[in-house]
Amino acid sequence: MSSEIQNIVCDFHKQLREENNFCGAQSIYWTMEDLGIKTIPSVRTINRILSRNGLLTRQKGKYKTKGTKYPSLKAEKVNQIHQMDFVGPCYLQSLRFYNMNVVDLATRRCAVQPILSKSSQDTICALWSIWQRLGIPQTLQMDNEMSFYGSQRYPRGMGAIIRLCLANNSSPLFIPQREPWRNGIVENFNNHYRQKFLNKKVMQNYEELLQFSLAFEQKYNSSFRLSAIRGKTPLAMLGNFSDKLVFPNNANAPQHPLKKPGKGTYSLIRLIRSDNILNIFGETFKMPSSLMYEYVVAIINVKEQKLLIYNSNKTLIKSYDYNMF
């Protein structure tokens, strides 16, 4: 490997870091590719150059959690857990749009879907299209975006996304309010999406936006090597699993309004603060003082019309009748 190539790699690393962008081997590879550099070393070679020059920093020792115990889920199977988030509003000349981003935690496969509004029908169509490519997850984890859960005026009304999930045997899970890092994997992906797509591509209209979005998705899943999955690409990681993927049984997305499901569960994780109040989409419930500054999992059982409250140790603490019809 010539010293010139090594110097170029180190210079790109420095430039990306100073711009507060991702500066790992894959980011450097993409930057060199975007600039039309003819001779580009492989991602592994770039990684070795960075290591040789002391530009890789890794945390030493096992990570130790701090603070209140959080009832997080583990993804051990394909499509066991998806994280979902919106990016936007974004602007493309005179076009205003949002992007629905979803990541499968087990394989790190992504799906990106631009939409023109957060209306119920647009969000249904976006998620339906994503499921046609990724498959339907057992659990769909998201933040407390109103377009995801419905409306505080009708906290038990089950918004379009909740209804779509339950109708397809998927369980929505809402992370704590004002804690976006609980959706850290898709949040991290959002940064890649902004830096490697929104800030790089020149697009003229929605048709080009959709076309280039799908191309970015394919490139990420087939080419991007991630340390979280032992340096594999998301599609290569998918090959390690034998799990059968479940896809929508209809090419066309259901139309809003969807019927209220008669079965299934959806959940919320909430931190109980000093007022001992559990907030479920604007509706409040008084919790025992023993739960102060602890996380709880609130599970709504649609068929049984019950609200079940568990602590972080999965012990049932309270049960309420929860009429939804």
C-alpha positions in Angstrom: 0.0 0.0 0.0 1.5 3.3 -1.1 2.1 6.1 1.4 0.1 8.4 -0.8 -3.1 6.3 -0.4 -2.5 6.0 3.3 -2.2 9.8 3.5 -5.4 10.3 1.6 -7.3 8.0 3.9 -5.9 9.8 7.0 -6.8 13.2 5.4 -10.4 12.1 4.7 -10.7 10.8 8.3 -9.5 14.2 9.7 -11.9 16.1 7.3 -14.9 14.0 8.2 -14.2 14.3 11.9 -13.8 18.0 11.8 -17.1 18.3 10.0 -18.7 16.3 12.8 -19.6 13.5 10.4 -19.0 9.8 10.7 -15.4 9.1 10.0 -15.0 5.4 10.0 -13.8 3.2 7.2 -17.1 2.8 5.4 -17.7 6.6 5.5 -14.3 7.2 4.1 -14.9 4.7 1.3 -18.2 6.3 0.3 -16.6 9.8 0.4 -13.8 8.7 -2.0 -16.4 6.9 -4.2 -18.6 10.1 -4.3 -15.5 12.1 -5.4 -14.8 9.8 -8.3 -11.4 8.6 -7.0 -10.3 5.8 -9.3 -8.2 3.7 -7.0 -10.1 3.1 -3.7 -8.8 0.6 -1.1 -11.4 -1.8 0.3 -13.2 -1.0 3.5 -11.1 -3.5 5.4 -7.9 -2.0 4.1 -9.0 1.5 5.1 -9.8 0.1 8.5 -6.3 -1.3 8.8 -4.8 2.1 7.7 -6.8 3.8 10.4 -5.7 1.3 13.0 -2.1 1.6 11.9 -2.2 5.3 12.4 -3.9 5.2 15.7 -7.2 6.7 14.4 -9.5 4.0 15.7 -10.7 4.5 19.3 -12.6 1.7 21.0 -14.0 1.5 24.5 -12.0 -0.8 26.8 -13.6 -3.3 29.0 -17.2 -4.3 29.3 -19.8 -1.5 29.2 -21.5 -1.0 32.5 -25.0 0.4 32.7 -25.7 3.3 35.0 -28.8 4.6 36.8 -32.3 3.2 36.8 -32.8 -0.3 35.3 -34.4 -0.1 31.9 -36.7 -2.9 30.6 -35.1 -3.2 27.2 -35.8 -6.0 24.7 -33.2 -8.2 23.0 -33.5 -9.1 19.3 -32.4 -12.6 18.8 -34.3 -13.4 15.6 -34.9 -11.6 12.3 -37.8 -9.1 12.5 -38.2 -9.8 16.2 -37.9 -6.0 16.8 -37.9 -3.1 14.4 -37.2 0.5 15.4 -39.0 3.2 13.5 -38.7 7.0 13.3 -39.5 10.0 11.2 -36.9 12.4 9.8 -38.2 15.8 8.8 -39.7 17.9 7.6 -37.1 17.9 4.9 -37.0 20.3 1.9 -36.2 19.5 -1.8 -36.5 22.8 -3.6 -40.2 23.4 -3.5 -41.0 19.9 -2.1 -41.6 19.4 1.6 -41.4 15.8 2.8 -40.8 13.4 5.7 -38.9 10.1 5.7 -40.0 7.1 7.6 -36.9 5.1 8.6 -37.0 1.5 10.0 -34.2 -0.8 11.1 -34.4 -4.5 12.0 -32.3 -4.9 15.2 -31.1 -8.4 14.5 -29.7 -7.9 11.0 -29.5 -4.0 10.9 -31.4 -4.1 7.6 -32.9 -0.7 6.9 -35.8 0.6 4.9 -36.4 4.2 4.0 -39.7 5.6 2.7 -40.3 9.3 1.8 -43.8 10.6 2.3 -45.4 14.0 1.7 -47.4 14.2 4.9 -47.9 12.5 8.3 -51.5 11.9 7.6 -52.9 8.5 8.7 -53.1 7.2 5.1 -49.6 8.3 4.2 -48.1 6.7 7.3 -50.1 3.5 6.6 -48.9 3.4 3.0 -45.3 4.1 4.1 -45.1 1.4 6.7 -46.9 -1.1 4.4 -44.3 -0.5 1.7 -41.5 -1.0 4.2 -43.0 -4.2 5.4 -43.1 -5.4 1.8 -39.3 -5.1 1.7 -38.3 -6.0 5.3 -41.2 -8.2 6.4 -43.5 -7.6 9.4 -41.9 -7.4 12.8 -43.1 -9.1 16.0 -42.5 -5.8 17.8 -42.4 -2.3 16.2 -40.7 0.1 18.6 -41.2 3.9 18.1 -41.3 7.2 19.9 -44.4 9.1 21.0 -45.0 10.9 17.7 -48.7 11.7 17.5 -49.0 10.3 14.0 -47.9 7.0 15.5 -50.3 6.6 18.4 -53.3 8.8 17.3 -54.5 11.7 19.5 -54.5 12.7 23.1 -58.1 13.7 22.7 -58.9 9.9 22.3 -56.1 8.2 24.2 -57.8 4.8 23.9 -58.8 5.3 20.2 -55.8 3.3 18.8 -54.3 5.4 16.0 -53.7 4.2 12.5 -50.3 2.7 13.1 -51.4 0.8 16.2 -54.4 -0.6 14.3 -52.3 -1.6 11.3 -49.8 -3.4 13.6 -52.4 -5.3 15.6 -54.3 -6.3 12.4 -51.0 -7.9 11.2 -50.0 -9.6 14.5 -47.3 -7.0 15.3 -47.1 -5.4 18.7 -46.4 -1.6 18.9 -44.0 -0.5 21.7 -43.6 3.2 22.6 -40.4 4.3 24.3 -40.4 6.8 27.2 -41.3 10.4 26.5 -38.3 12.7 25.8 -35.8 9.8 25.7 -35.0 9.4 22.0 -31.8 7.5 22.8 -34.0 4.5 23.6 -34.4 4.2 19.9 -30.7 4.7 19.5 -30.2 2.3 16.5 -32.6 4.0 14.2 -31.5 7.4 15.5 -27.9 6.5 14.5 -29.2 5.4 11.1 -31.0 8.7 10.7 -27.6 10.4 10.9 -26.2 8.2 8.2 -29.3 8.9 6.1 -28.9 12.7 6.5 -25.1 12.7 5.8 -24.9 10.1 3.1 -28.1 10.8 1.3 -29.9 14.1 2.0 -26.7 16.0 2.0 -25.2 14.3 -1.0 -27.9 13.7 -3.6 -29.4 16.4 -5.9 -33.0 15.5 -6.7 -35.6 17.4 -8.6 -39.0 15.9 -7.7 -40.7 13.2 -5.6 -40.2 10.5 -8.2 -36.4 11.0 -8.1 -36.5 11.2 -4.3 -38.2 7.8 -4.2 -35.9 6.3 -6.7 -32.7 7.5 -5.0 -34.1 6.6 -1.6 -34.6 2.9 -2.6 -31.1 2.9 -4.2 -29.6 4.2 -1.0 -31.5 1.6 1.0 -30.2 -1.2 -1.3 -26.6 0.1 -1.1 -26.7 0.4 2.7 -28.1 -3.2 3.1 -25.7 -4.8 0.6 -22.5 -2.8 1.1 -22.3 -1.2 4.5 -20.3 -3.2 7.0 -21.2 -2.6 10.7 -19.2 -3.4 13.8 -22.5 -4.2 15.6 -22.9 -7.3 13.4 -19.2 -8.3 13.4 -18.3 -6.4 10.2 -20.9 -8.0 8.1 -23.4 -6.2 5.8 -27.1 -6.3 6.8 -27.9 -8.7 3.9 -25.0 -11.0 4.8 -26.2 -11.0 8.4 -29.7 -12.0 7.2 -28.1 -15.1 5.7 -27.1 -16.3 9.2 -30.7 -16.7 10.2 -33.2 -19.4 9.2 -36.2 -17.5 10.5 -39.1 -17.3 8.0 -40.0 -13.8 7.1 -43.7 -12.8 7.1 -44.8 -10.2 4.5 -48.1 -8.4 3.8 -50.6 -10.6 2.1 -51.8 -7.8 -0.2 -49.9 -5.5 -2.6 -52.1 -2.5 -1.8 -52.0 -0.8 1.6 -55.2 -0.9 3.7 -57.3 2.3 3.5 -57.9 4.6 6.5 -59.8 4.4 8.7 -58.9 0.9 9.8 -61.3 -1.1 12.0 -60.5 -1.3 15.7 -58.7 -4.7 16.2 -60.4 -7.1 18.6 -57.1 -8.7 19.8 -53.4 -8.1 20.4 -51.4 -6.0 22.7 -49.5 -2.8 22.6 -47.1 -1.4 25.2 -45.5 1.8 26.6 -42.4 2.2 28.7 -42.6 5.1 31.1 -40.4 6.5 33.8 -42.5 7.2 37.0 -41.4 10.6 38.4 -41.9 12.3 41.7 -45.7 12.8 41.1 -46.1 9.0 40.8 -48.2 9.5 37.6 -48.2 7.1 34.6 -49.1 9.0 31.4 -50.6 7.0 28.6 -51.1 9.3 25.6 -52.5 12.0 27.9 -54.6 9.8 30.2 -53.0 9.6 33.7 -53.0 6.8 36.3 -51.7 7.0 39.9 -48.9 4.6 40.6 -47.6 3.3 44.0 -44.9 5.4 45.6 -42.6 2.4 45.5 -42.3 2.9 41.7 -41.0 6.5 42.0 -38.1 7.0 39.6 -38.5 3.5 38.2 -39.4 2.4 34.7 -42.6 0.5 34.2 -44.1 -1.3 31.2 -47.8 -0.6 30.6 -49.4 -3.3 28.4 -52.8 -2.8 26.9 -54.5 -6.1 26.2 -57.2 -5.3 23.6 -59.2 -8.5 23.8 -59.3 -8.6 27.6 -59.8 -4.8 27.8 -57.1 -4.6 30.5 -54.2 -2.3 31.3 -51.4 -4.2 33.0 -48.5 -2.5 34.7 -45.2 -4.3 35.2 -42.0 -3.1 36.8 -38.6 -3.6 35.2 -38.3 -7.0 36.8 -41.5 -8.1 34.9 -43.5 -8.3 38.1 -47.2 -7.4 37.7 -47.8 -4.3 39.9 -51.3 -3.0 38.9 -54.2 -4.1 36.7 -57.0 -1.8 35.5 -60.1 -2.3 33.5 -59.5 -0.5 30.2 -62.6 -0.1 28.1 -61.7 0.7 24.4 -65.1 0.3 22.6 
